[in-house]
Structure formats: C-alpha cells, structure tokens
C-alpha cells in the first residue's frame, strides 16, 4: 500500500502510451516483416526456412506473446507507480 494519492488520469495516460507503443511494434513485426519486407527477408534462412516465411508463420506469434508479457509487467508497474493497484 502506498501513501500516495491515486492518480487514475495519469495512469490511463501512461497506459494508453504503453499500449500505443506495443501496438506499433506488433504492426511493424506482423505487417512489416511478414508482408512488406518479405522478399528481402527471404534471402536469409532460419532453420531451413526463408526468414520472411518464418516471421509470417512463427515469428509474429512469438513477438505477440512477448508483447503480452511486457504489457502485463509494465501495466502492473504503472498501477503501482500511480497508486491505482
């Protein structure tokens, strides 16, 4: 328990900024690496498969799960910082 005054507006402002950053990362990985830059990435192979193919089928899923974990830890930290936990 903190002795600070809760700041729900500050929390939501920081939370929306966090979500925006994570969504941009997700969009760049999902659309950028899997669709837009697939041809240059296919010149490199990962585990026997072209890298663009790998990002389209596996890499974007791994990044999405990682972003979920980052959001869970970061939002918990934000809640404590702004006293809304």
Long-range contacts (C-beta under 8 A, 24 or more apart in sequence): 2-80, 2-83, 4-83, 5-83, 6-82, 6-83, 6-84, 7-82, 7-83, 7-84, 8-82, 8-84, 10-82, 11-78, 11-79, 11-81, 11-82, 11-84, 14-78, 14-81, 14-82, 15-75, 15-78, 18-71, 18-74, 18-75, 18-78, 19-71, 22-67, 22-70, 22-71, 25-63, 25-67, 26-60, 26-63, 26-64, 26-67, 29-55, 29-59, 29-60, 29-63, 30-60, 30-63, 30-64, 33-59, 33-60, 34-59, 34-60
